[in-house]
């Protein structure tokens, strides 16, 4: 994008959830327009419906049809669909899932064409979005596939704690079967690179959690630590990745040991997200590391139980937007600093 302001694409999520509410609230403060240019991928009728429902007065926007004509001092609304439908807050359906998908698809297309700089996604209902066009377990898997990557890292990040997942949306009964040395090394490599490029950490230290209680107790209550996790750590260390462990998750967080590391690799979803949300709730962001683009999302779901009641906080959405901006700037600085490095010579000083 040829502008000093970063263009932030924002998907609307499931329109029966709190996505529209948190997007509108996050962008209602006109001061955000001084920081970035927002493009919301949603039919304007949905925006108008929730504006009236919440009695929001200051949400002014420009309808965008041509990305070469983005208005940088206004909220831009790009409509991925035109048909009308009956909006029922708190009642998701295959119809709302379809529109959530159309929002994501249009935003990914714009990101791929460099019409926006970063992507922030509002939460979707993973059940109702399923269709012939979307056969994925979540945003992370769809976006990873869309941008032609075999692997990515679901990376939950905040200033206080950063946790990546070795397995994403996998049933607990299947986690042990899916873990292998190669994949753990790959996740550690993605995390190590992300910490350097996206978060400006020069020599990141990564803690690796065990799968079983008490790190398997030497194989007494599970052998994954001995046969998979520890060998993966050792091989990662040979690749100059500062990985340590495996650590039992309970004592690791309870004792505050996590504060001694720049990031943590958890073996499965809840092992990572339970402590992350407990420690950072409302201030954390879901970041998809390892992709050629920047994508973040709030660390909460669609919350249909409070949808349409004007109770949802925009803090998670704002955190996701600000984090995307920080990562984008860090990447630019990282790669700019490595352009045309000074070449070492064999010339000796005359002094």
C-alpha positions as a Markdown table, in Angstrom:
| # | Residue | x | y | z |
|---|---|---|---|---|
| 1 | Unk | 0.0 | 0.0 | 0.0 |
| 2 | Unk | 1.4 | 3.4 | -1.0 |
| 3 | Unk | 0.4 | 5.3 | 2.1 |
| 4 | Unk | 2.0 | 6.2 | 5.4 |
| 5 | Unk | -1.0 | 4.7 | 7.2 |
| 6 | Unk | -1.3 | 0.9 | 7.6 |
| 7 | Unk | -4.6 | -0.4 | 6.0 |
| 8 | Unk | -6.2 | -2.8 | 8.4 |
| 9 | Unk | -8.8 | -5.3 | 6.9 |
| 10 | Unk | -11.4 | -6.4 | 9.5 |
| 11 | Unk | -13.8 | -9.3 | 8.9 |
| 12 | Unk | -17.2 | -9.1 | 10.6 |
| 13 | Unk | -17.3 | -12.7 | 12.0 |
| 14 | Unk | -20.7 | -14.3 | 12.5 |
| 15 | Unk | -23.3 | -11.6 | 12.4 |
| 16 | Unk | -25.4 | -13.3 | 15.0 |
| 17 | Unk | -22.5 | -13.1 | 17.5 |
| 18 | Unk | -20.7 | -10.1 | 19.0 |
| 19 | Unk | -18.4 | -9.5 | 16.0 |
| 20 | Unk | -20.4 | -6.5 | 14.6 |
| 21 | Unk | -20.7 | -5.0 | 18.0 |
| 22 | Unk | -17.0 | -5.2 | 18.9 |
| 23 | Unk | -16.0 | -3.9 | 15.5 |
| 24 | Unk | -18.3 | -0.9 | 15.7 |
| 25 | Unk | -17.2 | -0.1 | 19.2 |
| 26 | Unk | -13.6 | -0.5 | 18.4 |
| 27 | Unk | -13.8 | 1.9 | 15.5 |
| 28 | Unk | -16.2 | 4.4 | 17.1 |
| 29 | Unk | -13.4 | 6.5 | 18.6 |
| 30 | Unk | -12.4 | 8.8 | 15.8 |
| 31 | Unk | -8.8 | 8.9 | 17.1 |
| 32 | Unk | -8.2 | 5.4 | 15.6 |
| 33 | Unk | -8.3 | 7.0 | 12.2 |
| 34 | Unk | -5.1 | 8.8 | 13.0 |
| 35 | Unk | -3.4 | 5.5 | 13.6 |
| 36 | Unk | -4.5 | 3.3 | 10.7 |
| 37 | Unk | -7.1 | 3.1 | 7.9 |
| 38 | Unk | -9.8 | 0.5 | 8.5 |
| 39 | Unk | -11.6 | -1.6 | 5.9 |
| 40 | Unk | -14.5 | -3.6 | 7.3 |
| 41 | Unk | -15.6 | -6.6 | 5.1 |
| 42 | Unk | -19.4 | -6.6 | 5.7 |
| 43 | Unk | -22.7 | -5.5 | 4.1 |
| 44 | Unk | -23.5 | -2.0 | 5.3 |
| 45 | Unk | -27.0 | -3.1 | 6.3 |
| 46 | Unk | -25.5 | -5.2 | 9.0 |
| 47 | Unk | -23.5 | -2.3 | 10.3 |
| 48 | Unk | -26.6 | 0.0 | 10.2 |
| 49 | Unk | -28.6 | -2.6 | 12.1 |
| 50 | Unk | -26.2 | -2.9 | 15.0 |
| 51 | Unk | -25.5 | 0.9 | 15.1 |
| 52 | Unk | -29.2 | 1.5 | 15.7 |
| 53 | Unk | -29.4 | -1.4 | 18.1 |
| 54 | Unk | -26.6 | 0.0 | 20.2 |
| 55 | Unk | -27.6 | 3.6 | 19.6 |
| 56 | Unk | -24.1 | 4.5 | 18.3 |
| 57 | Unk | -24.0 | 8.0 | 17.0 |
| 58 | Unk | -20.5 | 8.6 | 15.8 |
| 59 | Unk | -19.8 | 5.7 | 13.5 |
| 60 | Unk | -19.5 | 7.3 | 10.1 |
| 61 | Unk | -18.3 | 5.3 | 7.1 |
| 62 | Unk | -17.6 | 5.3 | 3.4 |
| 63 | Unk | -18.8 | 2.6 | 1.1 |
| 64 | Unk | -15.9 | 1.1 | -0.8 |
| 65 | Unk | -16.1 | -0.5 | -4.2 |
| 66 | Unk | -12.7 | 0.2 | -5.7 |
| 67 | Unk | -9.7 | -0.4 | -3.5 |
| 68 | Unk | -7.7 | 2.2 | -5.4 |
| 69 | Unk | -10.1 | 4.7 | -3.9 |
| 70 | Unk | -9.8 | 3.9 | -0.2 |
| 71 | Unk | -10.6 | 6.9 | 2.0 |
| 72 | Unk | -7.8 | 7.2 | 4.6 |
| 73 | Unk | -9.6 | 9.6 | 6.9 |
| 74 | Unk | -12.7 | 7.4 | 7.2 |
| 75 | Unk | -13.9 | 3.9 | 8.0 |
| 76 | Unk | -14.3 | 2.0 | 4.8 |
| 77 | Unk | -17.0 | -0.7 | 4.3 |
| 78 | Unk | -16.5 | -3.2 | 1.5 |
| 79 | Unk | -19.5 | -5.4 | 1.0 |
| 80 | Unk | -18.8 | -9.1 | 0.1 |
| 81 | Unk | -22.5 | -9.8 | -0.5 |
| 82 | Unk | -25.6 | -7.8 | -1.5 |
| 83 | Unk | -28.6 | -9.8 | -0.6 |
| 84 | Unk | -30.7 | -8.9 | 2.5 |
| 85 | Unk | -31.5 | -11.4 | 5.3 |
| 86 | Unk | -33.1 | -11.3 | 8.7 |
| 87 | Unk | -30.5 | -10.6 | 11.4 |
| 88 | Unk | -31.3 | -12.4 | 14.8 |
| 89 | Unk | -28.6 | -11.7 | 17.4 |
| 90 | Unk | -27.7 | -14.7 | 19.4 |
| 91 | Unk | -29.1 | -17.1 | 16.8 |
| 92 | Unk | -26.4 | -18.4 | 14.5 |
| 93 | Unk | -27.3 | -20.4 | 11.4 |
| 94 | Unk | -25.9 | -21.8 | 8.2 |
| 95 | Unk | -26.9 | -18.5 | 6.6 |
| 96 | Unk | -24.9 | -16.4 | 9.1 |
| 97 | Unk | -22.1 | -18.9 | 8.6 |
| 98 | Unk | -22.2 | -18.3 | 4.9 |
| 99 | Unk | -21.8 | -14.5 | 5.3 |
| 100 | Unk | -19.0 | -15.0 | 7.8 |
| 101 | Unk | -17.2 | -17.0 | 5.1 |
| 102 | Unk | -17.8 | -14.5 | 2.4 |
| 103 | Unk | -16.3 | -11.8 | 4.7 |
| 104 | Unk | -13.2 | -13.9 | 5.3 |
| 105 | Unk | -12.8 | -14.9 | 1.6 |
| 106 | Unk | -13.1 | -11.3 | 0.4 |
| 107 | Unk | -10.6 | -10.1 | 3.0 |
| 108 | Unk | -8.1 | -12.8 | 2.1 |
| 109 | Unk | -8.4 | -11.9 | -1.5 |
| 110 | Unk | -7.7 | -8.2 | -0.7 |
| 111 | Unk | -4.7 | -9.2 | 1.4 |
| 112 | Unk | -3.3 | -11.5 | -1.3 |
| 113 | Unk | -3.6 | -8.6 | -3.8 |
| 114 | Unk | -1.9 | -6.2 | -1.4 |
| 115 | Unk | -5.0 | -4.0 | -1.2 |
| 116 | Unk | -4.9 | -4.2 | 2.6 |
| 117 | Unk | -1.8 | -4.5 | 4.7 |
| 118 | Unk | -2.9 | -6.7 | 7.6 |
| 119 | Unk | -6.0 | -8.8 | 8.5 |
| 120 | Unk | -7.9 | -8.8 | 11.8 |
| 121 | Unk | -10.7 | -11.4 | 12.1 |
| 122 | Unk | -13.8 | -11.2 | 14.3 |
| 123 | Unk | -14.9 | -14.5 | 15.8 |
| 124 | Unk | -16.8 | -17.1 | 13.8 |
| 125 | Unk | -19.1 | -20.0 | 14.8 |
| 126 | Unk | -17.0 | -23.0 | 13.7 |
| 127 | Unk | -20.1 | -25.2 | 13.4 |
| 128 | Unk | -22.3 | -23.1 | 11.2 |
| 129 | Unk | -19.6 | -21.8 | 8.9 |
| 130 | Unk | -18.9 | -25.4 | 7.6 |
| 131 | Unk | -19.8 | -25.8 | 3.9 |
| 132 | Unk | -18.4 | -27.0 | 0.6 |
| 133 | Unk | -16.3 | -23.9 | 0.5 |
| 134 | Unk | -15.1 | -24.0 | 4.1 |
| 135 | Unk | -14.1 | -27.4 | 5.4 |
| 136 | Unk | -11.7 | -26.3 | 8.1 |
| 137 | Unk | -11.6 | -26.4 | 11.8 |
| 138 | Unk | -11.2 | -22.7 | 12.1 |
| 139 | Unk | -9.7 | -19.4 | 10.8 |
| 140 | Unk | -6.1 | -20.5 | 11.3 |
| 141 | Unk | -6.4 | -23.6 | 9.1 |
| 142 | Unk | -8.4 | -21.8 | 6.4 |
| 143 | Unk | -6.0 | -18.9 | 6.2 |
| 144 | Unk | -2.9 | -21.2 | 6.3 |
| 145 | Unk | -4.3 | -23.1 | 3.4 |
| 146 | Unk | -5.4 | -20.0 | 1.4 |
| 147 | Unk | -1.9 | -18.6 | 1.5 |
| 148 | Unk | -0.4 | -21.9 | 0.3 |
| 149 | Unk | 1.4 | -22.8 | 3.6 |
| 150 | Unk | 1.7 | -26.4 | 4.9 |
| 151 | Unk | 2.2 | -25.3 | 8.5 |
| 152 | Unk | 1.6 | -22.3 | 10.7 |
| 153 | Unk | 1.6 | -21.7 | 14.4 |
| 154 | Unk | -1.5 | -20.7 | 16.5 |
| 155 | Unk | 0.3 | -18.2 | 18.7 |
| 156 | Unk | -1.5 | -16.6 | 21.6 |
| 157 | Unk | 0.3 | -13.4 | 22.4 |
| 158 | Unk | 0.3 | -10.6 | 25.0 |
| 159 | Unk | 3.0 | -8.4 | 26.6 |
| 160 | Unk | 3.0 | -10.7 | 29.6 |
| 161 | Unk | 2.8 | -14.2 | 28.0 |
| 162 | Unk | 3.1 | -15.8 | 24.6 |
| 163 | Unk | 1.9 | -19.4 | 24.0 |
| 164 | Unk | 2.0 | -21.4 | 20.8 |
| 165 | Unk | 0.3 | -24.7 | 20.2 |
| 166 | Unk | 1.9 | -27.9 | 18.9 |
| 167 | Unk | -1.6 | -29.1 | 17.9 |
| 168 | Unk | -4.6 | -26.8 | 17.2 |
| 169 | Unk | -8.2 | -27.9 | 17.2 |
| 170 | Unk | -7.6 | -31.6 | 17.9 |
| 171 | Unk | -9.7 | -33.8 | 20.2 |
| 172 | Unk | -7.7 | -34.5 | 23.4 |
| 173 | Unk | -7.9 | -38.3 | 22.7 |
| 174 | Unk | -6.0 | -37.7 | 19.5 |
| 175 | Unk | -3.2 | -35.4 | 20.7 |
| 176 | Unk | -0.8 | -38.1 | 21.7 |
| 177 | Unk | -1.2 | -39.8 | 18.4 |
| 178 | Unk | -0.5 | -36.7 | 16.4 |
| 179 | Unk | 2.6 | -35.5 | 18.2 |
| 180 | Unk | 5.8 | -36.3 | 16.5 |
| 181 | Unk | 9.4 | -35.1 | 16.6 |
| 182 | Unk | 9.3 | -33.5 | 13.1 |
| 183 | Unk | 6.2 | -31.4 | 13.8 |
| 184 | Unk | 7.4 | -30.2 | 17.2 |
| 185 | Unk | 10.7 | -29.1 | 15.7 |
| 186 | Unk | 8.8 | -27.3 | 12.9 |
| 187 | Unk | 6.5 | -25.5 | 15.4 |
| 188 | Unk | 9.6 | -24.4 | 17.5 |
| 189 | Unk | 11.3 | -23.1 | 14.3 |
| 190 | Unk | 8.2 | -21.1 | 13.4 |
| 191 | Unk | 8.0 | -19.7 | 16.9 |
| 192 | Unk | 11.7 | -18.8 | 17.1 |
| 193 | Unk | 11.5 | -17.0 | 13.7 |
| 194 | Unk | 8.3 | -15.2 | 14.8 |
| 195 | Unk | 9.8 | -14.0 | 18.0 |
| 196 | Unk | 12.7 | -12.5 | 16.2 |
| 197 | Unk | 10.9 | -11.0 | 13.2 |
| 198 | Unk | 7.5 | -10.2 | 14.6 |
| 199 | Unk | 8.3 | -9.3 | 18.2 |
| 200 | Unk | 11.9 | -8.0 | 17.9 |
| 201 | Unk | 13.4 | -10.5 | 20.4 |
| 202 | Unk | 17.0 | -11.1 | 19.4 |
| 203 | Unk | 17.7 | -14.4 | 21.2 |
| 204 | Unk | 14.4 | -15.8 | 22.3 |
| 205 | Unk | 14.1 | -18.5 | 25.0 |
| 206 | Unk | 11.3 | -21.0 | 24.5 |
| 207 | Unk | 9.9 | -23.3 | 27.1 |
| 208 | Unk | 8.3 | -26.6 | 26.0 |
| 209 | Unk | 5.5 | -28.2 | 28.0 |
| 210 | Unk | 5.1 | -31.9 | 28.6 |
| 211 | Unk | 2.0 | -33.8 | 27.5 |
| 212 | Unk | 1.6 | -36.0 | 30.5 |
| 213 | Unk | 1.3 | -35.1 | 34.2 |
| 214 | Unk | 4.7 | -34.4 | 35.9 |
| 215 | Unk | 6.4 | -34.6 | 32.5 |
| 216 | Unk | 5.6 | -38.3 | 32.4 |
| 217 | Unk | 7.5 | -39.2 | 35.6 |
| 218 | Unk | 10.4 | -40.8 | 33.7 |
| 219 | Unk | 8.0 | -42.8 | 31.6 |
| 220 | Unk | 5.8 | -44.1 | 34.4 |
| 221 | Unk | 2.7 | -42.2 | 33.2 |
| 222 | Unk | 3.5 | -41.8 | 29.6 |
| 223 | Unk | 6.4 | -42.1 | 27.2 |
| 224 | Unk | 5.8 | -39.1 | 24.9 |
| 225 | Unk | 8.2 | -37.0 | 26.8 |
| 226 | Unk | 11.0 | -39.5 | 26.4 |
| 227 | Unk | 10.3 | -40.6 | 22.9 |
| 228 | Unk | 9.0 | -37.5 | 21.2 |
| 229 | Unk | 9.1 | -34.2 | 23.1 |
| 230 | Unk | 12.6 | -34.4 | 24.6 |
| 231 | Unk | 14.3 | -35.6 | 21.3 |
| 232 | Unk | 12.5 | -32.7 | 19.5 |
| 233 | Unk | 13.9 | -30.2 | 22.0 |
| 234 | Unk | 17.4 | -31.7 | 21.6 |
| 235 | Unk | 17.3 | -31.5 | 17.8 |
| 236 | Unk | 15.9 | -28.0 | 17.9 |
| 237 | Unk | 18.9 | -27.0 | 20.1 |
| 238 | Unk | 21.2 | -28.3 | 17.4 |
| 239 | Unk | 19.5 | -25.8 | 15.0 |
| 240 | Unk | 20.4 | -23.0 | 17.4 |
| 241 | Unk | 16.9 | -22.7 | 18.8 |
| 242 | Unk | 17.0 | -22.0 | 22.5 |
| 243 | Unk | 14.3 | -24.5 | 23.6 |
| 244 | Unk | 14.1 | -26.0 | 27.1 |
| 245 | Unk | 12.0 | -28.6 | 28.8 |
| 246 | Unk | 9.8 | -30.5 | 28.9 |
| 247 | Unk | 8.1 | -28.8 | 31.8 |
| 248 | Unk | 5.0 | -30.1 | 33.7 |
| 249 | Unk | 2.3 | -27.5 | 32.9 |
| 250 | Unk | 0.8 | -27.2 | 36.4 |
| 251 | Unk | 4.0 | -26.2 | 38.3 |
| 252 | Unk | 5.3 | -24.2 | 35.3 |
| 253 | Unk | 2.5 | -21.7 | 35.5 |
| 254 | Unk | 1.7 | -22.0 | 39.2 |
| 255 | Unk | 5.3 | -21.1 | 40.2 |
| 256 | Unk | 5.6 | -18.3 | 37.7 |
| 257 | Unk | 8.4 | -20.1 | 35.8 |
| 258 | Unk | 6.8 | -18.9 | 32.5 |
| 259 | Unk | 8.1 | -15.4 | 33.3 |
| 260 | Unk | 11.7 | -16.6 | 32.7 |
| 261 | Unk | 10.9 | -17.4 | 29.0 |
| 262 | Unk | 10.0 | -15.3 | 26.0 |
| 263 | Unk | 7.4 | -17.9 | 24.8 |
| 264 | Unk | 5.9 | -21.3 | 25.6 |
| 265 | Unk | 5.0 | -24.2 | 23.3 |
| 266 | Unk | 2.0 | -26.1 | 24.6 |
| 267 | Unk | 1.1 | -29.6 | 23.3 |
| 268 | Unk | -2.6 | -29.0 | 22.9 |
| 269 | Unk | -5.3 | -26.3 | 22.8 |
| 270 | Unk | -6.6 | -26.1 | 26.4 |
| 271 | Unk | -3.1 | -26.7 | 27.9 |
| 272 | Unk | -2.1 | -23.4 | 26.4 |
| 273 | Unk | -5.3 | -21.4 | 26.3 |
| 274 | Unk | -6.5 | -22.0 | 29.8 |
| 275 | Unk | -3.4 | -20.4 | 31.5 |
| 276 | Unk | -3.2 | -17.8 | 28.7 |
| 277 | Unk | -6.7 | -16.6 | 29.2 |
| 278 | Unk | -6.5 | -16.8 | 32.9 |
| 279 | Unk | -3.4 | -14.6 | 33.0 |
| 280 | Unk | -4.1 | -12.2 | 30.1 |
| 281 | Unk | -7.9 | -12.3 | 29.5 |
| 282 | Unk | -9.0 | -9.3 | 27.6 |
| 283 | Unk | -5.5 | -8.3 | 26.6 |
| 284 | Unk | -4.5 | -11.3 | 24.5 |
| 285 | Unk | -4.5 | -11.8 | 20.8 |
| 286 | Unk | -4.5 | -14.9 | 18.6 |
| 287 | Unk | -1.8 | -14.5 | 15.9 |
| 288 | Unk | -1.1 | -16.9 | 13.1 |
| 289 | Unk | 2.7 | -17.1 | 12.8 |
| 290 | Unk | 4.6 | -18.6 | 10.0 |
| 291 | Unk | 2.5 | -17.0 | 7.1 |
| 292 | Unk | 3.6 | -14.5 | 4.5 |
| 293 | Unk | 0.9 | -12.1 | 5.9 |
| 294 | Unk | -0.1 | -10.7 | 9.2 |
| 295 | Unk | -3.4 | -12.0 | 10.7 |
| 296 | Unk | -4.6 | -11.5 | 14.2 |
| 297 | Unk | -7.9 | -12.1 | 16.1 |
| 298 | Unk | -9.3 | -11.4 | 19.5 |
| 299 | Unk | -8.9 | -14.1 | 22.1 |
| 300 | Unk | -12.6 | -14.6 | 22.6 |
| 301 | Unk | -15.5 | -16.3 | 20.7 |
| 302 | Unk | -18.8 | -15.3 | 19.2 |
| 303 | Unk | -20.5 | -15.1 | 22.7 |
| 304 | Unk | -24.0 | -15.5 | 21.3 |
| 305 | Unk | -25.4 | -15.3 | 24.9 |
| 306 | Unk | -24.7 | -11.6 | 25.0 |
| 307 | Unk | -25.0 | -10.8 | 21.3 |
| 308 | Unk | -27.3 | -7.8 | 20.6 |
| 309 | Unk | -27.3 | -6.7 | 24.3 |
| 310 | Unk | -24.7 | -4.0 | 24.0 |
| 311 | Unk | -22.6 | -5.8 | 26.6 |
| 312 | Unk | -19.5 | -6.9 | 24.6 |
| 313 | Unk | -16.2 | -5.2 | 25.3 |
| 314 | Unk | -14.2 | -4.0 | 22.3 |
| 315 | Unk | -10.9 | -4.4 | 24.2 |
| 316 | Unk | -10.0 | -7.8 | 22.6 |
| 317 | Unk | -10.7 | -6.4 | 19.1 |
| 318 | Unk | -8.6 | -3.3 | 19.8 |
| 319 | Unk | -5.7 | -5.4 | 21.2 |
| 320 | Unk | -5.8 | -7.5 | 18.0 |
| 321 | Unk | -5.7 | -4.4 | 15.8 |
| 322 | Unk | -2.9 | -2.8 | 17.7 |
| 323 | Unk | -0.9 | -6.1 | 17.8 |
| 324 | Unk | -1.3 | -6.4 | 14.0 |
| 325 | Unk | 0.1 | -2.9 | 13.6 |
| 326 | Unk | 3.0 | -3.6 | 15.9 |
| 327 | Unk | 3.9 | -6.9 | 14.1 |
| 328 | Unk | 3.7 | -5.3 | 10.7 |
| 329 | Unk | 6.0 | -2.5 | 11.8 |
| 330 | Unk | 8.4 | -4.9 | 13.4 |
| 331 | Unk | 8.6 | -7.0 | 10.3 |
| 332 | Unk | 9.4 | -3.9 | 8.2 |
| 333 | Unk | 12.1 | -2.9 | 10.6 |
| 334 | Unk | 13.6 | -6.4 | 10.8 |
| 335 | Unk | 14.0 | -6.8 | 7.1 |
| 336 | Unk | 15.0 | -3.2 | 6.4 |
| 337 | Unk | 17.8 | -3.6 | 8.9 |
| 338 | Unk | 19.2 | -6.6 | 7.0 |
| 339 | Unk | 19.2 | -5.0 | 3.6 |
| 340 | Unk | 22.7 | -4.3 | 2.2 |
| 341 | Unk | 24.7 | -5.2 | 5.3 |
| 342 | Unk | 28.2 | -4.0 | 5.6 |
| 343 | Unk | 30.6 | -6.6 | 4.0 |
| 344 | Unk | 33.4 | -7.8 | 6.1 |
| 345 | Unk | 36.8 | -7.3 | 4.6 |
| 346 | Unk | 40.4 | -8.6 | 5.2 |
| 347 | Unk | 41.8 | -5.1 | 5.1 |
| 348 | Unk | 44.0 | -4.3 | 8.2 |
| 349 | Unk | 43.8 | -0.9 | 9.8 |
| 350 | Unk | 46.8 | 1.4 | 9.2 |
| 351 | Unk | 46.6 | 2.7 | 12.8 |
